[in-house]
Amino acid sequence: MTGAEFCFDKSQKQDMKKKMPRYKKIHKSQLLFMALMLAFAFLLLTFDFSLAATAAKHYTDLQLPALPAVKLPKYDRFVLQNGMVVYLMEDHELPLVSGTALVRTGSRWEPSEKVGLAGLTGAVMRTGGTKKHSPDELNEILEQRAASVETSIGEATGSASFEALSEDVETVFGLFAEVLREPVFAQEKLDLAKTQAKGGISRRNDDPNDIASREFKKLVYGKDSPYGRTVEYATIDQINRDDLVQFYQQYFHPNNIILGVVGDFDSKKMRSLIQAKLGNWQRNPKITKRQLPEVSAVNQGGVFFVNQPQLTQSSVLIGHLGGRFDSPDYAALDVLNGVLNGFGGRLFNEVRSRQGLAYSVYGYWSPRFDYPGIFLAGGQTRSNATVQFVKSLQTEIKRIQAQPVTAKELAFAKESTLNSFVFNFQDPSQTLSRLMRYEYYGYPSDFLFRYQKAVAATTAADVQRVAKQYLKPENLVTLVVGNQTTIQPPLTGLAKQVIPIDVTIPGSPSQAKN
C-alpha cells in the first residue's frame, strides 16, 4: 500500500458512496475535456489581441518602478541584570518561535596542541544532555514537539539555538536554557564525537576543492595560525572531557552572550520567560574581551602545487591577504567584485566565454569582521589549460587596475548590488541575526544602510583607485591542485620554482606505509 492509499471497511465504503455527489460518476476524461474547454473559452474572452501585434521589447527597455525603501521591523533590545543582551522581534505570520544565543568564543582561542577542542565542546554540549535530562530524554521531548535545540562553536563565535511551535515555546525554551547553563558533557558522547571528527579527517582529501581551500589558507595565514591550522588525529587524541568543561566554563557566562528571539509571541510574556529561565544565571565579573590572534601574510607570492594523479582537471586559487568589512573602501571594493564576477562580469565574459578556459571562474575581495580576509580568484579548468587559465586571471587583475571600468560595467555592478539589497531582509529572523552580528563585532546597527549609500555613491574612479590600492598582482600566491603528468605546459611556465605541498594526513595508514 502506498502513502496515497487508505483502507476502509465495508460499512465505511457504503457510507462514502451515499455521500458522493452524482456528478462524481462522470468519467474522468469527460471532466478533463470540460475543464479544458472552459479554460480556453475564458482565455478567448479575456485575452487582449492588440498585445500580440506589439513587438516584444528588449529587457533593457522595460521601465521598472524604483525599489521600495527597506524598513527594519520593530524590535526591543534590553540587558538583563546579569549582563546578557537580549533582542526580541515579534513576527505573527506563522505559529513558530526561534532563538539564537551568540557566545563570545571561537576555535581561534583553543590551544594549538588541542585543535578541534572548540568544535567538540560545541557538539557535545548538546548531544551530552543536561543535569536534568539525559541525551535520550532531551531528544525525545524535542522530537515529540517537532522542535530543536542545537549548539556549535565555529572559528569566531559560539552559538546555541532553538526552534519550536508557539504553543511549545515555554517547554522548549526551558530545555534551551538547560543546555546553555547545565551541560554535562557525557563521556560516551565525547567519544562518539571524536570518532566522527577522525572520520572527517580521513576523508578530507576526497574533494580537490576542499584541498585547495584548506591549503590556500595555510599559504596566506600560515599553517600554525588559528585561521590556517587544521584538526589532526594527534590533536583530537589530546582532548579529554575536562578540556571541554574548562573551555565551556571560560566563555559561557550571561555577560558574554547576546540572545535574540523572533516569532509568534507576546514580548511581555517572552521577557518574563527569559527572566525566569536565565535571569538568575550569575555573571562572571572577571571575564574580559580576548585579544585577537595577530595576522600577517606568510607568503608574498609563489606557485604551489598539490599533486593528485586521479584528477582530470585542476582546481586553481590565486590571491593574497585582504581586509575587513569596516574598511572605508569596502563599498567600492564590493562594486569591484561586481565588475569581476557574475554572468556579466569580466572574468565570466573573458576567461570562460571568450577564451573557454574554465568551467567556473571567480574573483572577489572577501573581508572579515574583525581580522583581515583574503582577496581570492580562481576556478576549475582542464589540465592542459591550467597555465593559460592562471595567466588569464593575472591579466584580468592587472587590467582592472590599468583600465577604468566602463559606464555600463559600473551600472551593472552597482544595480546588481543595490537591487539585491532587499534580500538581506527577507524575513525578520534574518534581520535580527544581522543586528546581533553587528553588535557582536562592535559594528553600528545601521552598518548595512551606510554601505548601501556608499555603493550608490561609488564612481568608476573609486573602483580603479581601490583596485590599484588593494590588489597586489606582484604578491599573488598561486595554488594548483591537479594531475602533474597531464598539466601541459607545466607549471614552470608560471615560475621557475614550483613548491610541492604534501597533503598526506599525519597518522593515517597511508603515511605509515611511507
HELIX and SHEET records of a PDB file:
HELIX    1   1 LYS A   10  LYS A   19  1                                  10    
HELIX    2   2 ARG A   22  LYS A   25  5                                   4    
HELIX    3   3 LYS A   28  THR A   46  1                                  19    
HELIX    4   4 PHE A   49  ALA A   53  5                                   5    
HELIX    5   5 TYR A   59  ASP A   61  5                                   3    
HELIX    6   6 SER A  107  TRP A  109  5                                   3    
HELIX    7   7 SER A  112  LYS A  114  5                                   3    
HELIX    8   8 LEU A  117  THR A  127  1                                  11    
HELIX    9   9 PRO A  135  GLN A  144  1                                  10    
HELIX   10  10 SER A  166  ASP A  168  5                                   3    
HELIX   11  11 VAL A  169  ARG A  181  1                                  13    
HELIX   12  12 GLN A  187  SER A  202  1                                  16    
HELIX   13  13 PRO A  208  TYR A  221  1                                  14    
HELIX   14  14 TYR A  233  ASP A  237  1                                   5    
HELIX   15  15 ARG A  241  TYR A  251  1                                  11    
HELIX   16  16 PRO A  254  ASN A  256  5                                   3    
HELIX   17  17 SER A  267  LEU A  278  1                                  12    
HELIX   18  18 TYR A  330  LEU A  340  1                                  11    
HELIX   19  19 ARG A  346  ARG A  346  1                                   1    
HELIX   20  20 LEU A  347  ARG A  354  3                                   8    
HELIX   21  21 SER A  383  ALA A  385  5                                   3    
HELIX   22  22 THR A  386  ALA A  402  1                                  17    
HELIX   23  23 ALA A  407  ASN A  419  1                                  13    
HELIX   24  24 PHE A  421  PHE A  425  5                                   5    
HELIX   25  25 PRO A  428  TYR A  441  1                                  14    
HELIX   26  26 PHE A  447  ALA A  457  1                                  11    
HELIX   27  27 ALA A  460  TYR A  470  1                                  11    
HELIX   28  28 PRO A  473  ASN A  475  5                                   3    
HELIX   29  29 LEU A  491  GLY A  493  5                                   3    
HELIX   30  30 PRO A  509  LYS A  513  1                                   5    
SHEET    1   A 6 ASP A  76  VAL A  79  0                                        
SHEET    2   A 6 VAL A  85  GLU A  90 -1                                        
SHEET    3   A 6 ILE A 257  GLY A 263  1                                        
SHEET    4   A 6 LEU A  96  VAL A 103 -1                                        
SHEET    5   A 6 GLY A 158  LEU A 165 -1                                        
SHEET    6   A 6 SER A 148  ILE A 153 -1                                        
SHEET    1   B 6 SER A 360  SER A 366  0                                        
SHEET    2   B 6 ILE A 374  ARG A 382 -1                                        
SHEET    3   B 6 GLN A 313  LEU A 321 -1                                        
SHEET    4   B 6 VAL A 477  GLY A 482 -1                                        
SHEET    5   B 6 GLY A 302  ASN A 307  1                                        
SHEET    6   B 6 VAL A 498  PRO A 500  1                                        
END                                                                             
